């Protein structure tokens, strides 16, 4: 019984996400100004980690005619290079401008 509880404790203590991909420790963080909001984005293959007001969202890459379109349950992010579009609540849109890089490339 003790061994089972010990193993369960070990499993629960391990984080469920990859440490290297978390926005706060990633090497390449992109900052956008979206209608007065500061939005940080970290890209990895097939995903974008979007942080708005200390809330983190993981969006999935979807097919797009131009730019890179990432979508999630409650928001979407359409990256077009130096500009982007943040869509939340399915109908509210904010135009975004990429700011200077936070980390060296």
C-alpha positions in Angstrom: 0.0 0.0 0.0 2.8 2.4 0.9 4.5 1.7 -2.5 1.3 2.4 -4.3 0.8 5.7 -2.5 4.5 6.6 -3.1 4.1 6.0 -6.9 0.9 8.0 -7.0 2.6 10.8 -5.3 5.4 10.7 -7.8 3.0 10.8 -10.7 1.0 13.7 -9.4 4.2 15.7 -8.6 5.3 15.7 -12.3 4.1 18.5 -14.5 1.8 17.6 -17.3 3.4 20.1 -19.8 6.8 20.3 -21.3 9.0 22.8 -19.3 10.9 24.0 -22.4 7.7 25.0 -24.2 6.1 27.1 -21.4 5.9 30.8 -22.4 7.8 32.0 -19.3 10.9 29.9 -20.0 10.8 29.7 -23.8 13.7 31.2 -25.8 11.7 33.1 -28.4 8.8 35.1 -27.0 6.9 37.5 -29.3 5.1 40.5 -27.8 2.1 42.1 -29.5 0.1 45.2 -28.6 -3.6 44.3 -29.2 -5.9 47.2 -28.5 -4.2 48.2 -25.2 -3.6 44.5 -24.2 -0.1 43.1 -23.9 -0.1 39.7 -25.6 2.9 37.3 -25.5 3.1 34.4 -27.9 5.5 31.5 -28.1 5.3 29.3 -31.2 6.2 25.7 -31.5 5.4 23.2 -34.3 1.6 23.1 -34.7 0.8 25.2 -31.6 0.9 28.7 -30.2 1.1 29.5 -26.5 -0.8 32.8 -26.0 -0.5 34.7 -22.7 -2.9 37.5 -21.9 -3.1 39.1 -18.5 -1.4 36.1 -16.9 -3.9 33.6 -18.5 -2.3 31.1 -20.8 -4.1 29.6 -23.8 -2.8 26.8 -26.1 -4.0 27.2 -29.6 -3.7 24.8 -32.5 -2.5 25.6 -36.0 -5.2 25.4 -38.6 -5.2 25.8 -42.4 -5.2 29.4 -43.6 -5.0 31.2 -47.0 -2.5 33.7 -45.7 -0.5 34.0 -42.5 -0.7 31.4 -39.6 -4.1 30.9 -38.0 -4.2 29.3 -34.5 -7.5 28.5 -32.9 -8.8 27.4 -29.5 -12.0 27.1 -27.6 -12.5 30.7 -26.7 -10.0 32.6 -28.8 -8.1 32.6 -32.1 -4.9 34.3 -33.2 -4.0 35.0 -36.8 -0.4 35.9 -37.2 0.5 37.8 -40.4 4.1 38.7 -39.6 4.3 42.2 -38.1 0.6 42.3 -37.6 -1.9 39.9 -36.1 -5.6 39.6 -35.3 -6.9 38.4 -31.9 -10.5 37.1 -32.0 -12.3 36.2 -28.7 -15.9 35.4 -27.9 -16.2 34.4 -31.5 -17.1 37.9 -32.7 -14.8 40.4 -30.9 -11.6 41.3 -32.8 -8.5 43.2 -31.9 -5.8 44.3 -34.3 -2.3 43.6 -33.1 1.1 45.0 -33.8 4.3 43.0 -33.1 6.6 44.8 -30.7 10.4 44.6 -30.5 11.6 41.1 -29.6 11.8 40.3 -25.9 14.6 37.8 -26.4 17.5 37.8 -28.8 17.0 35.6 -31.9 
